[in-house]
Each structure stands twice: as C-alpha cells, then as structure tokens.
Amino acid sequence: MEYTQLRDLKVSRIGLGCMGMSHIYTGRDQSDEDSIRTIHRALELGVTHIDTAEMYGPFLNEVLVGKALKGRRDSVTLASKFGLISHTGSASSIDSSAANIRIAIEGQLTRLDTDHIDLYYQHRVDKTVPIEDVIGTLSELVSEGKILHIGLSEAGQNTIRRANAVHPITALQSEYSLWSRDADDGTLDVLRELGIGFVPYSPLGRGILSGKLQSRDQLDADDWRLTNPRFAEGAFETNLQRLSDVQAVADQVGATLAQVSLAWLLAKGADWSPIPGTIRIPHLEEDMAATDVVLTTEQVRALDNVTQPEGDHHTPAQAASFDR
C-alpha cells in the first residue's frame, strides 16, 4: 500500500468506505462477522483510512466499525460525518447547529468506542447555519481533543474558502469518478490553492465501473441505486455499453475495470485518497491492487475523455442538498 497526505493527515492511498455494509445497498444485511472480516483484511493490506458516518444505518455502521477496530484503533485514520440527522427536533434532517454537533459527537464517540475521531466531516452544508459558526464549533472540538481534523462534504468553492479562513480544512469529500466530475467546476483548483486534500466517494460509480454489475436484477428491490437515474431501466443498459472506453485501457494494462478506474483517480491527484466501498474480500483485494497499476500519460488522457454515462449521478432532490 502507498500513503499520502490530506493536508497534514497521513492516510493510505486508497481507503475503505464502509457505508454499504449497513446502509441502502444490496448486501447490507450480511453478518457483522463477515463485514468485520472485510475490514480486518483491509487493515492487513495496509489500509489506514476507514470512512463511516452516523447516517449509515443510521448509527449501525459506526457500531460495526467500532467493533472492527477494537484493539486496532491506533493504526487507523478514522473518518466519520455529522449533520444529516437532527438530534434537536429540527424540521430538517440537515442540522449543523452547535447543539446538534455536540449531541452528535458524543453519540459517535460512544458507538465507535473511541475518545477521538481523526477526520470529522460536515456531511452536507447546512444553509441555515453560517459555515463560520459550524467551523467555530468544530474548532472547539479540536481544542477538546474529540476530533483532530475537520472536513467538508459536497461543499462549494465559496463555502470551502470561508471555512478554511476560520480553521484549516483537511479534506473535501465529494462524489468523483470517471463518470462524475462535478468538482471540475473549479473546486479542485481551490483545493490545490489552499492545500486541502480530496477524498472521492463512489469512485466506481456506485458499482457500474467495477464491471461486476451486469443486470439490475443483481440488486435487491429496495437497493437505493434503483432510484438513481443512471440505474434506471434503459439508462443502465446503455451505460454498460459505454464501459467499452474504460475496458480498452484495462485491456492495454492487463487490469480490471475497477483497478483502472481507481488508478485514474490516483494519477489525477497526489493528495487524493478515494474510498471505494465493498463488503466482499475478493473485491477489496482487487480494488487495493489498483496502486500497482501504472497508466501512461496517453492512457490517462484517454480516460479523461471517456464517454460519459446517461443520466445524472443523483436525482434533482438529492442534488439540491449539494452546495454549489
């Protein structure tokens, strides 16, 4: 495994997103024992970047991760998120009030069985609370030792600048992949200017770029992805055909679709740590081997220009929670 820095926070070049072990995806009902084995295998492979959130489950994923890291906590950079569950009785689930943050962190420390969270993200920007106030509260948690670093998720350029002016922001986590490039709107330039690391989530396009999903029938009827425009009947089949551009590069380097998709991300940013999610050890091992895939400049350029998928990567209602 290779390692990099998100600002001054050292993490593995590829992390592990744990959401799918407990939340909205097919396979979330597998046993805790199986999920813990997957997390432990990640640690054996050198993964130090483990990502969860109170929303996942909700709460169940943090409990699971806490169990998995028992006795191994010091070797891991643990990331979690707050702000998509209101503990204060707010009419909106997006709640970054100081009171909600204080309640959230205490519950998360208990569930994760730890005295601190290494990287603590605001899960979505709360447009009712000035970002300066949010970062002020988080800065207090840093002073108290309950969190060590502050992150933002799906935040826009102005918000990032304002937040970083109050306290150094360590990382931005946003969806980014060969097929989802919203951050190319200038956000990545802001991160480079300010020295903020980048954590792409859904780096395999919610599974399509892995090459493992060949039919919508592989997904449970209540799998959240079936509500996603790219997984809609017709669009999904079209998008499978559009994998041919990526497959061509994969064939050239003798790697899988997933490995090439991740290697492209690693080639795009030295201070990037994508967090593919999986519940299965063979898929985990395949993903982590992406650090061994070397792409030429020409291959990176070819992947830059792959045919984009049919359909947006979120519904309009979901995208409305993003800060652009």
ChimeraX attribute file (.defattr): number of C-alpha atoms within 10 A of each C-alpha:
attribute: neighborCount
match mode: 1-to-1
recipient: residues
	/A:1	15
	/A:2	12
	/A:3	19
	/A:4	17
	/A:5	19
	/A:6	25
	/A:7	17
	/A:8	12
	/A:9	15
	/A:10	15
	/A:11	23
	/A:12	23
	/A:13	25
	/A:14	31
	/A:15	26
	/A:16	27
	/A:17	22
	/A:18	25
	/A:19	25
	/A:20	20
	/A:21	30
	/A:22	26
	/A:23	20
	/A:24	17
	/A:25	18
	/A:26	19
	/A:27	18
	/A:28	18
	/A:29	13
	/A:30	12
	/A:31	11
	/A:32	18
	/A:33	12
	/A:34	14
	/A:35	25
	/A:36	19
	/A:37	15
	/A:38	24
	/A:39	26
	/A:40	16
	/A:41	17
	/A:42	20
	/A:43	19
	/A:44	11
	/A:45	14
	/A:46	19
	/A:47	24
	/A:48	24
	/A:49	26
	/A:50	24
	/A:51	24
	/A:52	26
	/A:53	26
	/A:54	25
	/A:55	20
	/A:56	19
	/A:57	17
	/A:58	15
	/A:59	19
	/A:60	19
	/A:61	26
	/A:62	28
	/A:63	20
	/A:64	21
	/A:65	24
	/A:66	22
	/A:67	17
	/A:68	20
	/A:69	21
	/A:70	12
	/A:71	9
	/A:72	12
	/A:73	15
	/A:74	11
	/A:75	13
	/A:76	18
	/A:77	19
	/A:78	23
	/A:79	20
	/A:80	23
	/A:81	25
	/A:82	24
	/A:83	23
	/A:84	21
	/A:85	21
	/A:86	20
	/A:87	16
	/A:88	15
	/A:89	10
	/A:90	12
	/A:91	8
	/A:92	11
	/A:93	14
	/A:94	21
	/A:95	27
	/A:96	29
	/A:97	20
	/A:98	16
	/A:99	13
	/A:100	19
	/A:101	22
	/A:102	16
	/A:103	14
	/A:104	20
	/A:105	22
	/A:106	13
	/A:107	14
	/A:108	23
	/A:109	18
	/A:110	14
	/A:111	19
	/A:112	26
	/A:113	17
	/A:114	16
	/A:115	13
	/A:116	21
	/A:117	23
	/A:118	20
	/A:119	24
	/A:120	28
	/A:121	24
	/A:122	28
	/A:123	26
	/A:124	20
	/A:125	25
	/A:126	22
	/A:127	13
	/A:128	10
	/A:129	13
	/A:130	16
	/A:131	21
	/A:132	16
	/A:133	15
	/A:134	19
	/A:135	25
	/A:136	16
	/A:137	17
	/A:138	26
	/A:139	19
	/A:140	12
	/A:141	20
	/A:142	19
	/A:143	10
	/A:144	11
	/A:145	14
	/A:146	19
	/A:147	22
	/A:148	18
	/A:149	25
	/A:150	26
	/A:151	28
	/A:152	25
	/A:153	23
	/A:154	22
	/A:155	25
	/A:156	19
	/A:157	19
	/A:158	13
	/A:159	18
	/A:160	25
	/A:161	17
	/A:162	14
	/A:163	23
	/A:164	19
	/A:165	13
	/A:166	15
	/A:167	16
	/A:168	19
	/A:169	25
	/A:170	25
	/A:171	28
	/A:172	26
	/A:173	22
	/A:174	23
	/A:175	22
	/A:176	22
	/A:177	21
	/A:178	22
	/A:179	22
	/A:180	19
	/A:181	13
	/A:182	16
	/A:183	20
	/A:184	10
	/A:185	12
	/A:186	11
	/A:187	18
	/A:188	18
	/A:189	13
	/A:190	17
	/A:191	20
	/A:192	13
	/A:193	9
	/A:194	17
	/A:195	17
	/A:196	24
	/A:197	26
	/A:198	27
	/A:199	23
	/A:200	24
	/A:201	23
	/A:202	20
	/A:203	26
	/A:204	28
	/A:205	21
	/A:206	20
	/A:207	17
	/A:208	20
	/A:209	26
	/A:210	23
	/A:211	14
	/A:212	12
	/A:213	15
	/A:214	13
	/A:215	13
	/A:216	16
	/A:217	8
	/A:218	11
	/A:219	15
	/A:220	14
	/A:221	11
	/A:222	11
	/A:223	17
	/A:224	14
	/A:225	21
	/A:226	17
	/A:227	12
	/A:228	17
	/A:229	18
	/A:230	24
	/A:231	23
	/A:232	16
	/A:233	12
	/A:234	11
	/A:235	14
	/A:236	23
	/A:237	16
	/A:238	15
	/A:239	19
	/A:240	16
	/A:241	10
	/A:242	16
	/A:243	19
	/A:244	14
	/A:245	15
	/A:246	22
	/A:247	18
	/A:248	14
	/A:249	20
	/A:250	20
	/A:251	12
	/A:252	10
	/A:253	14
	/A:254	11
	/A:255	20
	/A:256	22
	/A:257	25
	/A:258	27
	/A:259	22
	/A:260	31
	/A:261	26
	/A:262	28
	/A:263	24
	/A:264	22
	/A:265	21
	/A:266	21
	/A:267	16
	/A:268	11
	/A:269	13
	/A:270	15
	/A:271	22
	/A:272	26
	/A:273	28
	/A:274	29
	/A:275	25
	/A:276	27
	/A:277	23
	/A:278	22
	/A:279	24
	/A:280	16
	/A:281	17
	/A:282	11
	/A:283	16
	/A:284	19
	/A:285	15
	/A:286	14
	/A:287	27
	/A:288	24
	/A:289	18
	/A:290	24
	/A:291	18
	/A:292	12
	/A:293	19
	/A:294	16
	/A:295	19
	/A:296	11
	/A:297	10
	/A:298	9
	/A:299	19
	/A:300	18
	/A:301	12
	/A:302	14
	/A:303	19
	/A:304	13
	/A:305	12
	/A:306	15
	/A:307	15
	/A:308	15
	/A:309	20
	/A:310	18
	/A:311	15
	/A:312	15
	/A:313	22
	/A:314	14
	/A:315	13
	/A:316	10
	/A:317	8
	/A:318	10
	/A:319	13
	/A:320	10
	/A:321	15
	/A:322	17
	/A:323	17
	/A:324	16
